[in-house]
Amino acid sequence: MKGPRLAPIDKLAEHMANGCPSVIEAAHRMRLPIQDVERLWTRIIRRLGKQAR
């Protein structure tokens, strides 16, 4: 049995934390449009603030 489904923003964060080389690659892995994933990534960066640097 699989665990609970993650929201797209959580999936993206997990992909990037696990070493996904780019947002574009993550979009392909998630089977989502690149623009949508770029928007999600922007939201993650805003939430993290100084931690993201």
JOMO-V955963 format. One record per residue. SS is DSSP state (helix for helix, strand for strand, loop for the rest). PHI is phi in degrees with one decimal (999 if undefined). Layout:
ss=SS phi=PHI
ss=SS phi=PHI
This chain:
ss=loop phi=999
ss=loop phi=-83.0
ss=loop phi=-74.3
ss=loop phi=-63.6
ss=loop phi=-69.7
ss=loop phi=-91.4
ss=loop phi=-68.2
ss=helix phi=-52.3
ss=helix phi=-66.7
ss=helix phi=-71.9
ss=helix phi=-62.7
ss=helix phi=-61.8
ss=helix phi=-59.6
ss=helix phi=-66.2
ss=helix phi=-59.0
ss=helix phi=-68.5
ss=helix phi=-66.9
ss=loop phi=-87.3
ss=loop phi=96.2
ss=loop phi=-60.8
ss=loop phi=-69.7
ss=loop phi=-158.3
ss=helix phi=-64.9
ss=helix phi=-63.8
ss=helix phi=-62.3
ss=helix phi=-62.2
ss=helix phi=-59.9
ss=helix phi=-64.4
ss=helix phi=-64.6
ss=helix phi=-86.7
ss=loop phi=57.7
ss=loop phi=-124.2
ss=loop phi=-60.5
ss=helix phi=-57.4
ss=helix phi=-60.3
ss=helix phi=-64.1
ss=helix phi=-68.1
ss=helix phi=-62.2
ss=helix phi=-64.0
ss=helix phi=-61.2
ss=helix phi=-63.0
ss=helix phi=-61.2
ss=helix phi=-63.0
ss=helix phi=-62.7
ss=helix phi=-61.2
ss=helix phi=-62.6
ss=helix phi=-66.1
ss=helix phi=-75.2
ss=helix phi=60.1
ss=helix phi=-65.7
ss=helix phi=-62.9
ss=helix phi=-73.8
ss=loop phi=-90.3
